[in-house]
């Protein structure tokens, strides 16, 4: 594994865990996520960042869609009463 170029080296399990924690930081994580998705030298980190970003966008679309339909407001009012 030592003769693999850094550009193609796989990410370890702890690497994925660390990137997951890093991307979970509210503002700094999003900035680092975008920077890694665009310009990280390791293609595996770039692909992981892009997939995390796509998942984040899907979750935001679903959340805003439910919010626009009033489903989330109804659920929140049921918990409040």
SULFENFEN-V428031 format. One record per backbone hydrogen bond with DSSP energy under -1.0 kcal/mol. NH is the residue of the N-H (numbers start at 1). CO is the residue of the C=O. E is the energy in kcal/mol with one decimal. If there is no record, write none. Layout:
# SULFENFEN-V428031
NH;CO;E + NH;CO;E
This chain:
# SULFENFEN-V428031
4;1;-1.1 + 8;5;-1.8 + 16;12;-2.1 + 17;13;-2.1 + 18;14;-2.5 + 19;15;-2.6 + 20;16;-2.3 + 21;17;-2.2 + 22;18;-2.6 + 23;19;-2.7 + 25;22;-1.1 + 29;25;-1.1 + 31;27;-1.8 + 32;28;-2.6 + 33;29;-2.5 + 34;30;-2.2 + 35;31;-2.3 + 36;32;-2.9 + 37;33;-2.3 + 38;34;-1.4 + 39;35;-2.9 + 40;36;-1.4 + 43;7;-2.3 + 46;42;-2.0 + 47;43;-2.4 + 48;44;-2.2 + 49;45;-2.6 + 50;46;-2.3 + 51;47;-2.3 + 52;48;-2.5 + 53;49;-2.3 + 54;50;-2.3 + 55;51;-2.3 + 56;52;-2.2 + 57;53;-2.2 + 58;54;-2.3 + 59;55;-2.3 + 60;56;-2.2 + 61;57;-2.5 + 62;58;-2.4 + 63;59;-2.5 + 64;60;-2.7 + 65;61;-2.2 + 66;62;-2.5 + 67;63;-2.3 + 68;64;-2.4 + 69;65;-1.8 + 71;66;-1.7 + 74;70;-1.8 + 75;71;-2.2 + 76;72;-2.5 + 77;73;-2.1 + 78;74;-1.7 + 79;75;-1.6 + 80;76;-1.6 + 81;77;-1.4
